[in-house]
Amino acid sequence: MSGAGDRGPEAGAARAESPGAALSVDVAGLLAQLARSFALLLPVYALGYLGLSFSWVLLALGLLVWCRRSRGLKATRLCRALALLEDEERAVRLGVRACDLPAWVHFPDTERAEWLNKTVKHMWPFICQFIEKLFRETIEPAVRGANTHLSTFSFTKVDVGQQPLRINGVKVYTENVDKRQIILDLQISFVGNCEIDLEIKRYFCRAGVQSIQIHGTMRVILEPLIGDMPLVGALSIFFLRKPLIEINWTGLTNLLDIPGLNGLSDTIILDIISNYLVLPNRITVPLVSEVQIAQLRFPIPKGVLRIHFIEAQDLQGKDTYLKGLVKGKSDPYGIIRVGNQIFQSKVIKENLSPKWNEVYEALVYEHPGQELEIELFDEDPDKDDFLGSLMIDLIEVEKERLLDEWFTLDEVPRGKLHLKLEWLTLMPNASNLDKVLTDIRADKDQANDGLSSSLLILYLDSARNLPSGKKINSNPNPLVQMSVGHKAQESKIRYKTNEPVWEENFTFFIHNPKRQDLEVEVKDEQHQCSLGHLKIPLSQLLTSNDMTMNQRFQLSNSGPNSTLKMKIALRILHLEKPERSPDHQHSAQVKRPSVSKEGREISVRSHASASPGSGDGSTAPCTPVVGGSDKPGVEEGTQPVEASPQGPRDLGRSSSSLQTSATCSPSHISVKEPTPSIASDISLPIATQELRQRLRQLENGTTLGQSPLGQIQLTIRHSSQRNKLVVVVHSCRNLIAFSEDGSDPYVRMYLLPDKRRSGRRKTHVSKKTLNPVFDQSFDFSVSLPEVQRRTLDVAVKNSGGFLSKDKGLLGKVLVGLASEELAKGWTQWYDLTEDGTRPHVVT
């Protein structure tokens, strides 16, 4: 009030000096204000006039604010990165965030490379010319030939921009590397105001990219070193993990900048980059003849890391009640990374000393520079809380071979994690196979899945003289599907050719090579028909020279001269036990993260509301498997997990830091379910574990019958006229009760190894009954020779209500289809079991 009184005399004097000032009106400003008010009120009036909810206004305002905020943050990051490129010293002095600093600031063994940046800057115009030629002469024709709708696709403008690629630091490895190779890690950063515009004239569609940011660690390997010019045999380039990428879209693709879609579009692009440039994929540039670099196209992993994720103690309690007045416990789970392979453990509810007892197997291709990274989180409905992290140098694990220790968690005041780490060496002979099979008990059980005894490495080269498919005189779009047991992988599609070249690598973890087979099928993606197949017993590799086969294989049910060229190698996984003195002490080297917890974004797990049975579709880069829980090397109650980084889908999304591989932010991880376990049910290990517990509760000292989980009646036959497998689900009987009201059962089916969502079949739900009748018929489009190599996966599940906890597995059965009676068909009762591996047929 005093301020108003002080200003009063001055305002009065001003009005006295200019009496006309009080009467002057800014007509243009008043009209503009009225127009803005009218524009704001008109939608409200229109909604009221049309009788619509006011929520539409709030939704539109929220979306507008979200879009502006997202664009503002993106522009801020771009300006900050440009400022760092223009004047690095000044930007550092002004207080750039630690995560934006170059790698040489954090790591003494990472060197600055200004001379290299100056060289790249001088070469940048010519690099831009090469990139433009690549877009116009390679990418553009490939896109046009991929689909008839894209025949008018063209790049109207390709401008990479004036800002060159920058190398923030270079690390050269001099220890623990082969003497015939040079390994360099380049911390690259590209912040470009590029303009790449494309057009599809047929649909009057224009789109493009306005700016790109890419940050990551690129590894360059010069090998083999030779005694003749040019001294280096080949150049291999790849990313150790997925780079951080950010794109500003223009034109029609500007819709991808909408919150919710921007993360999805960046993830899709990261997946495309991963298929070509993220370990174990790589680009190899030969500098000498092809014969000398043949080994580079068939990389053998350095080893396999078996991770026993056992338990934790003294974790922080993050859950609170009554607005923080009451402290609770935590719901801990773990995220485990080895390079580009990511695993997630199950969630232990309300426990500060959780016991997971899970096992994972991961491939290690480049252990210099790779670490085992573990982060623990508390599961929450909105945002998961950070419980600690751990990083272990794999070089130390390789030296010790076996580590069984408690590790103190970093970045938190308390907490310990118990791990058992085994370094498995790849042996090129079968001398230790029987011992390995005995150790994992694969010599007695009949399961085809469990702890791995060996590793199958497959290099898919090319095919010749493939048939035309359904249409005569038309070239197919071939792809190759490979499977070992329930584990399947798929090659890329090659368009419009009957002599495709793939040059792709695949790996499979093998439980028992004496019993398992490699099945390969070439398919036409366009017409979804088989172009030929072959079956190779892995026992043949055991007797081959160096356990390797490199030849052209004749395809069955194909053209007379149709062949598939592959190189296949089998390696036995052997745990070497080094001799140590009695007073030997060892401890894995734990690396400390360079960025504090405040500098990282805590992951927000995507809690997708899965429909019944949706958990069965594996989205992991690993292949789910079946086995007994009594495997050796696994503690009692253990649920091991196995993975292969070459699987068809990603478990989650990783994002490397801007400067280093030492800390990887989990902010881009989107994990929908725990990684399936080696010694668990094929589809949902937690459901199988709960079912086994329910069986023990039902038994309670009594002897259950031969079918404790009940039975299901199926009719199975193959229709040659329709070229389909027909499965009729009749009924179930004597199912277990999931609640006091009984169960709400339904039946879910897959034709293994296909576990895609499109390949799932599901009956309706029968309410509150233990003897449901379905009488529903389903079919799978598959030929008779192909279906005889498949397995029918049938699971009976309890639906429960919306958001109900009474959902789970009631029993399952795996039906082999390699029967000569399949064309005639049969109707039988099958006993349901917890894992489906030991079905008992009741006639």
Secondary structure in CASP SS format (residue, H / E / C, confidence):
PFRMAT SS
TARGET T0000
AUTHOR 0000-0000-0000
METHOD secondary structure of the structure
MODEL  1
M C 1.00
S H 1.00
G H 1.00
A H 1.00
G H 1.00
D H 1.00
R H 1.00
G H 1.00
P H 1.00
E H 1.00
A H 1.00
G H 1.00
A H 1.00
A H 1.00
R H 1.00
A H 1.00
E H 1.00
S C 1.00
P C 1.00
G C 1.00
A H 1.00
A H 1.00
L H 1.00
S C 1.00
V C 1.00
D C 1.00
V H 1.00
A H 1.00
G H 1.00
L H 1.00
L H 1.00
A H 1.00
Q H 1.00
L H 1.00
A H 1.00
R H 1.00
S H 1.00
F H 1.00
A H 1.00
L H 1.00
L H 1.00
L H 1.00
P H 1.00
V H 1.00
Y H 1.00
A H 1.00
L H 1.00
G H 1.00
Y H 1.00
L H 1.00
G C 1.00
L C 1.00
S C 1.00
F C 1.00
S H 1.00
W H 1.00
V H 1.00
L H 1.00
L H 1.00
A H 1.00
L H 1.00
G H 1.00
L H 1.00
L H 1.00
V H 1.00
W H 1.00
C H 1.00
R H 1.00
R H 1.00
S H 1.00
R H 1.00
G H 1.00
L H 1.00
K H 1.00
A H 1.00
T H 1.00
R H 1.00
L H 1.00
C H 1.00
R H 1.00
A H 1.00
L H 1.00
A H 1.00
L H 1.00
L H 1.00
E H 1.00
D C 1.00
E H 1.00
E H 1.00
R H 1.00
A H 1.00
V H 1.00
R H 1.00
L C 1.00
G C 1.00
V C 1.00
R C 1.00
A H 1.00
C H 1.00
D H 1.00
L C 1.00
P C 1.00
A H 1.00
W H 1.00
V H 1.00
H H 1.00
F C 1.00
P C 1.00
D C 1.00
T C 1.00
E E 1.00
R C 1.00
A C 1.00
E H 1.00
W H 1.00
L H 1.00
N H 1.00
K H 1.00
T H 1.00
V H 1.00
K H 1.00
H H 1.00
M H 1.00
W H 1.00
P H 1.00
F H 1.00
I H 1.00
C H 1.00
Q H 1.00
F H 1.00
I H 1.00
E H 1.00
K H 1.00
L H 1.00
F H 1.00
R H 1.00
E H 1.00
T H 1.00
I H 1.00
E H 1.00
P H 1.00
A H 1.00
V H 1.00
R H 1.00
G H 1.00
A H 1.00
N C 1.00
T H 1.00
H H 1.00
L H 1.00
S C 1.00
T C 1.00
F E 1.00
S E 1.00
F E 1.00
T E 1.00
K E 1.00
V E 1.00
D E 1.00
V C 1.00
G C 1.00
Q C 1.00
Q C 1.00
P C 1.00
L C 1.00
R E 1.00
I E 1.00
N E 1.00
G E 1.00
V E 1.00
K E 1.00
V E 1.00
Y E 1.00
T C 1.00
E C 1.00
N C 1.00
V C 1.00
D C 1.00
K C 1.00
R C 1.00
Q C 1.00
I E 1.00
I E 1.00
L E 1.00
D E 1.00
L E 1.00
Q E 1.00
I E 1.00
S E 1.00
F E 1.00
V E 1.00
G E 1.00
N C 1.00
C C 1.00
E E 1.00
I E 1.00
D E 1.00
L E 1.00
E E 1.00
I E 1.00
K H 1.00
R H 1.00
Y H 1.00
F C 1.00
C E 1.00
R E 1.00
A E 1.00
G E 1.00
V E 1.00
Q E 1.00
S E 1.00
I E 1.00
Q E 1.00
I E 1.00
H E 1.00
G E 1.00
T E 1.00
M E 1.00
R E 1.00
V E 1.00
I E 1.00
L E 1.00
E C 1.00
P C 1.00
L E 1.00
I C 1.00
G C 1.00
D C 1.00
M C 1.00
P C 1.00
L C 1.00
V E 1.00
G C 1.00
A E 1.00
L E 1.00
S E 1.00
I E 1.00
F E 1.00
F E 1.00
L C 1.00
R C 1.00
K C 1.00
P C 1.00
L E 1.00
I E 1.00
E E 1.00
I E 1.00
N E 1.00
W E 1.00
T E 1.00
G E 1.00
L H 1.00
T H 1.00
N H 1.00
L H 1.00
L H 1.00
D H 1.00
I C 1.00
P C 1.00
G C 1.00
L H 1.00
N H 1.00
G H 1.00
L H 1.00
S H 1.00
D H 1.00
T H 1.00
I H 1.00
I H 1.00
L H 1.00
D H 1.00
I H 1.00
I H 1.00
S H 1.00
N H 1.00
Y H 1.00
L H 1.00
V E 1.00
L C 1.00
P C 1.00
N C 1.00
R C 1.00
I E 1.00
T E 1.00
V E 1.00
P E 1.00
L C 1.00
V C 1.00
S C 1.00
E H 1.00
V H 1.00
Q H 1.00
I H 1.00
A H 1.00
Q H 1.00
L H 1.00
R H 1.00
F C 1.00
P C 1.00
I C 1.00
P C 1.00
K C 1.00
G E 1.00
V E 1.00
L E 1.00
R E 1.00
I E 1.00
H E 1.00
F E 1.00
I E 1.00
E E 1.00
A E 1.00
Q E 1.00
D C 1.00
L C 1.00
Q C 1.00
G C 1.00
K C 1.00
D C 1.00
T E 1.00
Y E 1.00
L C 1.00
K C 1.00
G C 1.00
L C 1.00
V E 1.00
K E 1.00
G C 1.00
K C 1.00
S C 1.00
D C 1.00
P E 1.00
Y E 1.00
G E 1.00
I E 1.00
I E 1.00
R E 1.00
V E 1.00
G C 1.00
N C 1.00
Q E 1.00
I E 1.00
F E 1.00
Q E 1.00
S C 1.00
K C 1.00
V C 1.00
I C 1.00
K C 1.00
E C 1.00
N C 1.00
L C 1.00
S C 1.00
P C 1.00
K E 1.00
W E 1.00
N E 1.00
E E 1.00
V E 1.00
Y E 1.00
E E 1.00
A E 1.00
L E 1.00
V E 1.00
Y C 1.00
E C 1.00
H C 1.00
P C 1.00
G C 1.00
Q C 1.00
E E 1.00
L E 1.00
E E 1.00
I E 1.00
E E 1.00
L E 1.00
F E 1.00
D E 1.00
E C 1.00
D C 1.00
P C 1.00
D C 1.00
K C 1.00
D C 1.00
D E 1.00
F E 1.00
L E 1.00
G E 1.00
S E 1.00
L E 1.00
M E 1.00
I E 1.00
D E 1.00
L H 1.00
I H 1.00
E H 1.00
V H 1.00
E H 1.00
K H 1.00
E H 1.00
R C 1.00
L E 1.00
L E 1.00
D E 1.00
E E 1.00
W E 1.00
F E 1.00
T E 1.00
L C 1.00
D E 1.00
E C 1.00
V C 1.00
P C 1.00
R C 1.00
G C 1.00
K E 1.00
L E 1.00
H E 1.00
L E 1.00
K E 1.00
L E 1.00
E E 1.00
W E 1.00
L E 1.00
T E 1.00
L E 1.00
M E 1.00
P C 1.00
N C 1.00
A C 1.00
S C 1.00
N C 1.00
L H 1.00
D H 1.00
K H 1.00
V H 1.00
L H 1.00
T H 1.00
D H 1.00
I C 1.00
R C 1.00
A C 1.00
D C 1.00
K C 1.00
D C 1.00
Q C 1.00
A C 1.00
N C 1.00
D C 1.00
G C 1.00
L C 1.00
S C 1.00
S C 1.00
S E 1.00
L E 1.00
L E 1.00
I E 1.00
L E 1.00
Y E 1.00
L E 1.00
D E 1.00
S E 1.00
A E 1.00
R E 1.00
N C 1.00
L C 1.00
P C 1.00
S C 1.00
G C 1.00
K C 1.00
K C 1.00
I C 1.00
N C 1.00
S C 1.00
N C 1.00
P C 1.00
N C 1.00
P E 1.00
L E 1.00
V E 1.00
Q E 1.00
M E 1.00
S E 1.00
V E 1.00
G C 1.00
H C 1.00
K E 1.00
A E 1.00
Q E 1.00
E E 1.00
S C 1.00
K C 1.00
I C 1.00
R C 1.00
Y C 1.00
K C 1.00
T C 1.00
N C 1.00
E C 1.00
P C 1.00
V E 1.00
W E 1.00
E E 1.00
E E 1.00
N E 1.00
F E 1.00
T E 1.00
F E 1.00
F E 1.00
I E 1.00
H C 1.00
N C 1.00
P C 1.00
K C 1.00
R C 1.00
Q C 1.00
D E 1.00
L E 1.00
E E 1.00
V E 1.00
E E 1.00
V E 1.00
K E 1.00
D E 1.00
E C 1.00
Q C 1.00
H C 1.00
Q C 1.00
C E 1.00
S E 1.00
L E 1.00
G E 1.00
H E 1.00
L E 1.00
K E 1.00
I E 1.00
P E 1.00
L C 1.00
S H 1.00
Q H 1.00
L H 1.00
L H 1.00
T C 1.00
S C 1.00
N H 1.00
D H 1.00
M H 1.00
T E 1.00
M E 1.00
N E 1.00
Q E 1.00
R E 1.00
F E 1.00
Q E 1.00
L C 1.00
S E 1.00
N C 1.00
S C 1.00
G C 1.00
P C 1.00
N C 1.00
S C 1.00
T E 1.00
L E 1.00
K E 1.00
M E 1.00
K E 1.00
I E 1.00
A E 1.00
L E 1.00
R E 1.00
I E 1.00
L E 1.00
H E 1.00
L C 1.00
E C 1.00
K C 1.00
P C 1.00
E C 1.00
R C 1.00
S C 1.00
P C 1.00
D C 1.00
H C 1.00
Q C 1.00
H C 1.00
S C 1.00
A C 1.00
Q C 1.00
V E 1.00
K C 1.00
R C 1.00
P C 1.00
S C 1.00
V C 1.00
S C 1.00
K H 1.00
E H 1.00
G H 1.00
R C 1.00
E C 1.00
I C 1.00
S C 1.00
V C 1.00
R C 1.00
S C 1.00
H C 1.00
A C 1.00
S C 1.00
A C 1.00
S C 1.00
P C 1.00
G C 1.00
S H 1.00
G H 1.00
D H 1.00
G C 1.00
S C 1.00
T C 1.00
A C 1.00
P C 1.00
C C 1.00
T C 1.00
P C 1.00
V C 1.00
V C 1.00
G C 1.00
G C 1.00
S C 1.00
D C 1.00
K C 1.00
P C 1.00
G C 1.00
V C 1.00
E C 1.00
E C 1.00
G C 1.00
T C 1.00
Q E 1.00
P E 1.00
V E 1.00
E C 1.00
A C 1.00
S C 1.00
P C 1.00
Q C 1.00
G C 1.00
P C 1.00
R C 1.00
D C 1.00
L C 1.00
G C 1.00
R C 1.00
S C 1.00
S C 1.00
S C 1.00
S C 1.00
L C 1.00
Q C 1.00
T C 1.00
S C 1.00
A C 1.00
T C 1.00
C C 1.00
S C 1.00
P H 1.00
S H 1.00
H H 1.00
I C 1.00
S C 1.00
V C 1.00
K C 1.00
E C 1.00
P C 1.00
T C 1.00
P C 1.00
S E 1.00
I C 1.00
A C 1.00
S C 1.00
D C 1.00
I C 1.00
S C 1.00
L C 1.00
P H 1.00
I H 1.00
A H 1.00
T H 1.00
Q H 1.00
E H 1.00
L H 1.00
R H 1.00
Q H 1.00
R H 1.00
L H 1.00
R H 1.00
Q H 1.00
L H 1.00
E H 1.00
N C 1.00
G C 1.00
T C 1.00
T C 1.00
L C 1.00
G C 1.00
Q C 1.00
S C 1.00
P C 1.00
L C 1.00
G C 1.00
Q E 1.00
I E 1.00
Q E 1.00
L E 1.00
T E 1.00
I E 1.00
R E 1.00
H E 1.00
S E 1.00
S C 1.00
Q C 1.00
R C 1.00
N C 1.00
K E 1.00
L E 1.00
V E 1.00
V E 1.00
V E 1.00
V E 1.00
H E 1.00
S E 1.00
C E 1.00
R E 1.00
N C 1.00
L C 1.00
I C 1.00
A C 1.00
F C 1.00
S E 1.00
E C 1.00
D C 1.00
G E 1.00
S C 1.00
D C 1.00
P E 1.00
Y E 1.00
V E 1.00
R E 1.00
M E 1.00
Y E 1.00
L E 1.00
L E 1.00
P C 1.00
D C 1.00
K C 1.00
R C 1.00
R H 1.00
S H 1.00
G H 1.00
R C 1.00
R E 1.00
K E 1.00
T C 1.00
H C 1.00
V C 1.00
S C 1.00
K C 1.00
K C 1.00
T C 1.00
L C 1.00
N C 1.00
P C 1.00
V E 1.00
F E 1.00
D E 1.00
Q E 1.00
S E 1.00
F E 1.00
D E 1.00
F E 1.00
S E 1.00
V C 1.00
S C 1.00
L H 1.00
P H 1.00
E H 1.00
V H 1.00
Q C 1.00
R C 1.00
R C 1.00
T E 1.00
L E 1.00
D E 1.00
V E 1.00
A E 1.00
V E 1.00
K E 1.00
N E 1.00
S C 1.00
G C 1.00
G C 1.00
F C 1.00
L C 1.00
S C 1.00
K C 1.00
D C 1.00
K C 1.00
G E 1.00
L E 1.00
L E 1.00
G E 1.00
K E 1.00
V E 1.00
L E 1.00
V E 1.00
G E 1.00
L C 1.00
A C 1.00
S C 1.00
E H 1.00
E H 1.00
L H 1.00
A C 1.00
K C 1.00
G C 1.00
W E 1.00
T E 1.00
Q E 1.00
W E 1.00
Y E 1.00
D E 1.00
L C 1.00
T E 1.00
E C 1.00
D C 1.00
G C 1.00
T C 1.00
R C 1.00
P C 1.00
H C 1.00
V E 1.00
V E 1.00
T C 1.00
END
